[in-house]
Amino acid sequence: MSNSNIMVALSLLVASFLVTILMLPRLIKYLHYLKFGQAIREEGPQSHMHKKGTPTMGGISFIVATVLALIIAMFIDSSNIKYYFLFIYTTISFSIIGYIDDMLIVVKKKNDGLAPRKKLMLQILFSIIFYVLVKFIYEDINYIYIPGLEYQLNISYLYMVFVVFWQTGFSNAVNLTDGLDGLATSVTIITTSTFALLAYKENNFPVFVFCLVLVGALIGFLLFNKNPAKIFMGDTGSLALGGILAAISIILHKEIAFILIGLVYILETLSVIIQVAYFKKTGKRIFKMSPLHHHFELSGYGEVKTVYLFVIIALISSGVGYFLGVI
């Protein structure tokens, strides 16, 4: 990858960052005006009750910034326009599901948005469309790369089933992670930066641009989302981020590496599954509360220290995941 390409990518990172920080103050003010505030679950931590009414749907800011930067990239790097179109579709599709969910929550004034079955059906639909687009662009896509063995496990059209499971699963996993000020944003900056390094290593300029653009937008969002948060990303942001990260791992064929790079999301999801299954069987709970970040929060770490702890976990697991991704 040439120095000029790197400068273009970094310039687009700065552009997405600037769009986000310029947009957010106005978005926060507008959401306050509309009274589009976050609904807090009564069964959640009592320390979160003061957050009720904090503007949500802030993911709109980094979604818009990312899409605008990708449109600019299409004009700069027109030979790769089909890849940028794929990235724009990926960014917008899952954010639409989150937007509908958020709108229903703010209208109802309680944490009860889109019905789970309807949400899942939309996720499956958008994942299938993503697979079709990837298959059209990349053609030879139906395999999982096994790192270390340099082996491509070809699973033919079962790969479509895998894509649906992978993208839907991680979309919901990032959504579960988004429960503390700055948590999902910080962790996703780390995971996306790791994918940027892997894309650079493989000389994949379009994916490199996509990752850096998203990182720039998320850094801008973090300035307003860190504790005490002035705005939350909402499902508009979290569902989109999970779909994007899964898509990047599929495009780069770093699915196995993503298990480590996205370890925080997986731990959060497993904690919910374990908690629900154990409670149904025994009537008791393993964790003080799930997802996992609430367990640490209620165990004396508090919100800020819990976020720092998960950031450290993400840094370590992403570092190991990066090395797994290059072997």
Long-range contacts (C-beta under 8 A, 24 or more apart in sequence): 1-200, 1-203, 1-205, 1-208, 5-205, 5-208, 8-73, 8-76, 8-77, 8-209, 9-205, 9-208, 9-209, 9-212, 9-213, 10-212, 12-69, 12-72, 12-73, 12-209, 12-212, 12-213, 12-216, 13-69, 13-212, 13-213, 13-215, 13-216, 14-216, 15-65, 15-68, 15-69, 15-72, 15-213, 15-216, 16-62, 16-65, 16-66, 16-68, 16-69, 16-213, 16-214, 16-216, 16-217, 16-220, 17-65, 17-216, 17-217, 17-219, 17-220, 18-220, 19-61, 19-64, 19-65, 19-68, 19-69, 19-217, 19-220, 20-61, 20-62, 20-65, 20-216, 20-217, 20-220, 20-221, 21-220, 21-223, 21-224, 23-61, 23-64, 23-65, 24-58, 24-61, 24-220, 24-221, 24-223, 24-224, 24-230, 24-231, 27-55, 27-58, 27-60, 27-61, 27-231, 28-55, 28-58, 28-224, 28-230, 28-231, 31-55, 31-56, 31-57, 31-58, 31-231, 34-106, 35-106, 36-102, 36-106, 37-106, 38-232, 38-234, 39-105, 39-106, 39-108, 39-109, 39-110, 39-111, 40-111, 41-111, 44-289, 44-294, 45-289, 45-294, 45-297, 45-298, 47-297, 47-303, 51-229, 54-229, 54-230, 54-231, 54-232, 55-230, 55-231, 55-232, 56-102, 56-105, 56-106, 56-231, 56-232, 56-233, 56-234, 57-99, 57-102, 57-103, 57-106, 57-232, 57-233, 57-234, 57-236, 57-237, 58-221, 58-224, 58-225, 58-231, 58-232, 58-233, 58-234, 58-236, 58-237, 59-95, 59-98, 59-221, 59-233, 59-234, 59-235, 59-236, 59-237, 59-238, 59-240, 59-241, 60-95, 60-99, 60-236, 60-237, 61-217, 61-220, 61-221, 62-214, 62-217, 62-218, 62-220, 62-221, 62-233, 62-237, 63-91, 63-92, 63-95, 63-236, 63-237, 63-240, 65-213, 65-216, 65-217, 65-220, 66-91, 66-213, 66-214, 66-217, 67-91, 67-92, 69-213, 69-216, 69-217, 70-209, 70-210, 70-213, 73-206, 73-209, 73-213, 77-205, 77-206, 77-209, 80-205, 80-206, 82-137, 83-137, 83-206, 83-207, 84-206, 84-209, 84-210, 86-130, 86-133, 86-134, 86-137, 86-251, 87-206, 87-210, 87-247, 89-129, 89-130, 89-133, 90-130, 90-243, 90-244, 90-247, 91-240, 91-244, 92-240, 93-126, 93-129, 93-130, 93-243, 94-123, 94-126, 94-167, 94-171, 94-239, 94-240, 94-242, 94-243, 94-244, 95-236, 95-237, 95-239, 95-240, 96-122, 96-126, 97-122, 97-123, 97-126, 97-171, 97-235, 97-239, 98-175, 98-234, 98-235, 98-236, 98-237, 98-238, 98-239, 98-240, 99-235, 99-236, 101-234, 101-235, 101-236, 101-239, 102-234, 102-235, 102-236, 105-235, 113-235, 120-168, 123-167, 123-168, 123-171, 123-172, 123-239, 123-243, 124-164, 124-168, 126-167, 126-243, 127-163, 127-164, 127-167, 127-168, 127-243, 128-160, 128-163, 128-164, 130-163, 130-167, 130-243, 130-247, 131-159, 131-160, 131-163, 131-164, 134-163, 134-250, 134-251, 138-251, 141-250, 143-253, 144-253, 144-255, 144-256, 145-253, 145-254, 145-255, 145-256, 146-256, 147-256, 147-257, 147-324, 147-325, 147-327, 148-324, 148-327, 162-255, 163-250, 166-246, 166-249, 166-250, 166-255, 167-242, 167-243, 167-246, 167-247, 167-250, 169-246, 169-269, 170-242, 170-243, 170-245, 170-246, 170-258, 170-262, 170-265, 171-239, 171-240, 171-242, 171-243, 171-246, 172-239, 172-242, 172-269, 173-242, 173-262, 173-265, 173-266, 173-268, 173-269, 174-238, 174-239, 174-241, 174-242, 174-245, 174-265, 175-235, 175-238, 175-239, 175-242, 176-265, 176-268, 176-269, 176-272, 176-291, 177-238, 177-264, 177-265, 177-268, 177-291, 177-293, 178-232, 178-233, 178-237, 178-238, 179-291, 179-293, 179-294, 180-227, 180-293, 180-297, 180-303, 180-306, 180-307, 181-225, 181-226, 181-227, 181-228, 181-229, 181-303, 181-304, 181-307, 182-222, 182-225, 182-226, 182-227, 182-229, 182-307, 183-293, 183-306, 183-307, 183-310, 184-233, 184-237, 184-238, 184-241, 185-218, 185-221, 185-222, 185-225, 185-226, 185-233, 186-222, 186-307, 186-310, 186-311, 186-314, 187-264, 187-265, 187-310, 187-311, 187-314, 188-218, 188-241, 188-245, 189-215, 189-218, 189-219, 189-222, 190-311, 190-314, 190-315, 190-318, 191-245, 191-261, 191-262, 191-314, 191-318, 192-218, 192-245, 192-248, 193-318, 194-261, 194-318, 194-319, 194-321, 194-322, 194-325, 195-245, 195-248, 195-249, 195-252, 195-254, 195-261, 197-322, 198-252, 198-254, 198-257, 198-322, 198-325, 198-326, 199-248, 199-252, 201-325, 201-326, 202-252, 204-252, 207-248, 207-251, 207-252, 210-248, 211-248, 214-244, 227-303, 227-304, 227-307, 252-325, 254-325, 256-324, 257-321, 257-322, 257-324, 257-325, 258-321, 259-321, 260-317, 260-318, 260-320, 260-321, 260-324, 261-317, 261-318, 261-321, 261-322, 261-325, 262-321, 263-313, 263-314, 263-317, 263-318, 263-321, 264-310, 264-313, 264-314, 264-317, 267-292, 267-313, 268-292, 268-293, 271-295
